[in-house]
Amino acid sequence: MLICHNVFKQDKEEIVSVIENLVALQDKDQIIRDLEREISDIPKRIEMEKSDVSRELESLVNARARLADIKKAMDDAQLDISAYREEILRLRKQQPDLRKQQEYSANLSQIEQQEQLIKEAEERIVMLRGDLADAEVAERECKSKTDEAGARVGGYVAELEARAEELRRELDAAMEERKELLAPFTDAVSKRYLSYYERFRQRNSWPVLVRISERGACDGCHMTLPMAKKQSVMRGRDVVTCDYCGRIVY
């Protein structure tokens, strides 16, 4: 659908001046937009860097949890062995009081069962020692990676924060310079053009001012304008807007 816009007719010299002032303002606004975009992007970059440390830290936590599990399993096996040995002592103390062969045989069988359990627990400890050695190596590697990531990211974050502060100073300076660029827009006519520019800019349709191509197309939406509008731009006596996107063409 076509968007119909008027041609602002005015003295040629005044029109040229208005266009030049608007272009200068737009150039400054582009700088401001770039600065604001980079400033807003820095917290995201910091979070991305911190997420790398979080991943390394999570790996370290998991490695330490596995290490703790293995140590607990070894401690539990040692406790089991102690309990089995105490049971063997108890069973052997019963032997002098046993009178029947059947009772004595049952006692010996129970002792053999406890000795078998001790053997299995000892074998389990041997296997756990191997797992423990591997887990200790993994924990040290994770700790080293976490420390390296923390140091790297800490330095990079400090650089980003310093850059953000520098950008904020540049933005403040650019905003002050923008105020100076608004100074020429004092009369009613130039204020009207400025108001049009500001309204269009606030709709986030960027840029507001665009060149018209040799074939008469708007560089903003790339639609070909009527020949009359192209001629108006060439004559430089009017502020011309695109019929399709509303941008000021020059």
N, C-alpha and C positions, 0 to 999 in steps of 0.2 A: 504494500500500500504506500502511495506517495505521501510524503510529509511536506506540506506546502509552507514555504518560508518567504517572507518579504525580503526585498533588496533594500538595504538601508542607504538612501541616496544622500550624498553630502559633497562638499567641496573636495576636489581631487587631492589637494595637498593635505587636507585634514584627514581624509581617508587613509592616505599613505602613512601618515603619522600614527593614526589609531592602530593600523595593522602592525606597524613596526613595534609599537608599545605592547600590543597584545602578544606578538611573537616573543618579545623579550620576556614578558611575564610568563608565557608558556614554557620557555626554556628554563626559567628559574623554577617553575612548578615541577618540571621534569626532574630537575636535580633534587628537589624536596621529596618527590615521590620515590626516587631511587634511594635516598637516605632513609626515609621512613620504612621502605621495604627491607633494607638491609638491617636496620635496627630491630624490626619485628622478627627477622629471621634468626637473629643471634640466639635468643632463648631456645629455639628449636634445635639449633646446632649444638648448644650446650647440653640439652637433654639427650641428644643422640650420643654425644661423647660419654655422658654419664651412664647411659644404658650399656655401653661397652664394659665399663667398670663393674656395673651390676651383674653382667653375665659372668665375668671372671670371678666376682665375689660369690655368686651362686655356685659356681663350680668348686670354689674353695670350701664353702659350707658343706656341700655334698661330699667332698673328699674327706673332710674332718668327721662328718657323720659316719662314713664308712669305716674310718680308722677307729672311731669310738666303738662301733658295733663289733669290730673284730676283737678289740681289747676286751670288751665285755664278754664276748663268746669264750675267749681264752680264760678269763677269770671264772666264768661259770663252769667251764670244764675242770679247772683246778678245784673248785668247790665240790664238784661231783666226785672227783677222785678222792678227796678227803673224806667225803661221806661214805664212799664205797669201802675205803680202808677201815673206817670206824666200824662199819657193819661187819667186815671180816674179823676184826678183833672181838666184837661181841659174839659172833658165831663160834669162834675158837674157844672163847671162855666157857661156852656151853658144853663143849665136847666131853669134859670129865664127868659131867652129870648125866650124859646120855647112856642108857642101859641097853637099849634095843639097837640091833644092827640097822634096822630100817630107819630109825631116827638119826643114827650116825651118818648113814648114806645120804639122807636128805640134807643134813648139815653140810656135808662135803660138797653136795651139789649146789647149795646156796653160795658157798664160798667160791666155787668155780664160776658161778654166774657173776659174782661181784668182781672177781679177777678179770673176767672177760669184759665187763663194763669199764674197768680201769684201763684195759688195753685199748678199747675203742676210744675212750676219752683222751688218752695219750696220743693216739694216732690223729685224732681231731686237732689236738694242740699243735702237732707237727705241721699239719696242713695249714692251720691258722697262722703259724709263724711265717710261712711263705706268703700268705695273703697279706700279713701285716707288713712285711718288707715292701711289697708292691704298693700297698696303701700309703706307706710313709713316703715313698718316692713320689707318688701322685700328689700327695698333700704338699710336699715341698715345691713341686713344679707349679701347682695351682697358686701357692703363696707367692712364688716369684713372679708369675704372670699378673697376679692381682696387684702386687707392689709396682710392677713396671707400668701397668695400665693406669694405676692411680697417679703415679708421678707424671706420666705423659699427659693424661687428661687434665690433671691439676694445672700443669703449665699452659696447656692449650686453652683451658677455660679462663685462666688469668689473662691470656692474650685477647680472647674474645671479649671479656669484660672491659679491658682497656680500649679495645676497638669500639665497643658500644659507647663508651664515654666520649671518645673522640668524635664519633658520628653524631652524638647528641650536641656537641659543641658546634659541629659543622651545620647541623640542622638549625640550631638557634641563629647562627650567623646568616644562613640562607633565608630564614623567616624575616630577619631584620632587613635584608636586602630586598626581599619581596615587598615589604612595606614601602621602601623607597621607589620601587617600580610602579607602585600604585599612585604615586604623586601626580603624574601627568593627567590622570583621569579626573579632571576637576569640573569641566563643563557638563551640561546636561546630556549632550550628544555622546561624548566619550563614556560617561557613566552608564548610559544605556547599553553601549557595546560591552562594557565591562560586566554589567549585570548579566547580559546574555552569556558571556564567556563563563562567569562563575556558576550560573545555573547549569550549564551544560557540563562543566567540569565536575560538579557535585553529583551528577548522575553517573559518574565514573565512566563516561564516554570519552576516551582519550585517544589521540590528542583532540583538542577543540579546533585548532587552526591547522589546515592541511593544504598542501599544494594542489593545484589543478594540473593534470598531465597535459601533454601536447595534444592528445586526442580529445581533451575536454572531460576527462574522468576525475572524479573525486578520489584523492589518495586515501581517504578514510574508509569509504565503503566500496570504492572502485566502480561505482556506477557512473555512466556517461551522462553529463548534464546537458540541458538544452543549449543550442548554439548561442542563444541570447545571453545566457548566463556566462558562458565562456567569454563572450565579447565584453560583458560588463567587467569581468575580472581583468581582462587585457587592458581595458580603458583605465582602470584604476580609479573610477569615480564613485564606486559603490562598495559597500561591505556586502559580499555575496555569501549566501548560505546554500548548502546542498539541499536539493529537493527531497533526497532520500534519507540521509542520516542527520541533517541539521547542522553539520559542522560548517565553520566559516572557511571558505576556500579563497586562496589568494595566489 
